[in-house]
Amino acid sequence: MADPMPKIKTVELGTIARRALALPARILFPPVCAGCRRHVSQPGVLCGTCWPKLRLLERPWCAVMGTPFTHDMGEGFL
């Protein structure tokens, strides 16, 4: 005979609890742009004004650490 009261999985309870606790934090500390502090839809993103201004890392950079060099050191420097 099937159980008339299905049990709620603990994973679902954890997700519900996490979302319930995150809501007051999101109200008190709304997500802002990492560049200009304007309100955005998600935490850790850039707004439409800051995104085009973002300068992506270009060569030359250290193959080990990913740190940009001020000038090209030549092939096989490291």
N, C-alpha and C positions, 0 to 999 in steps of 0.2 A: 504494500500500500504506500502511495506517495505521501511525503510529508506535506501537510497543508500549509505550514509556515516555512517557506524557504529561508535558509540562513544567509545572512549578508556576509560576504567575504570580508576578511580583515583588510585586504588591499583596498577595497572600496571604501571602508571606513577611514583608512589612512588618507586616501585622496580627498574625501569629504572634509576631514578635520584640517588638512593642510590648506585647502581652499578657504575654509571658514576662518582660519587664523590669518591668512594672507589678505583677506578683504579689508580689515581695519588698517593694516599697514599700508595698503595701496591707497586708501582714502587719506590717511595722514601724510604719506610720502608718495605722491603721485609720480609716475615715471616721467623723467625729463631727458631732453637731448644731452648726450655726452659732450657736445661741443658748446652749446649756447644756453643750456638749462631751460629751454622752452618745453612745454608739455607735449609729450608724444604718446603713442598708443601702447608701447611696450617698454619695459626697462632695458637699458643698454643699447638703444638704437639712436641713430642720428635723424634730425629733422630734414625736411626737404631743402632747406636753405644750406645746411652744413654739409650734406652728402656730396654735392658737386665740388665743394671746396676741399674735400678729403684728398690728400696727396698719398697715393699708394707707394709702397716701397719699390724702388727700381734698382736695377743693377748699377754699380757693383755692391755686393754685400758678402759678408762672411758666410761661407758654405756650412760652417759648423754652428755658429751662434745666431746667424741671421741678422747680425748687426750691419747697418749700412756703412760703407767706406766713403770718405770724402772724395776720393778719386780712384780710378782703376789701378790696381796693383799689378796687373798682368796675369796671364794664364799660369796656373800652377803655383801661385804665391804661397798657399798653405800646403 
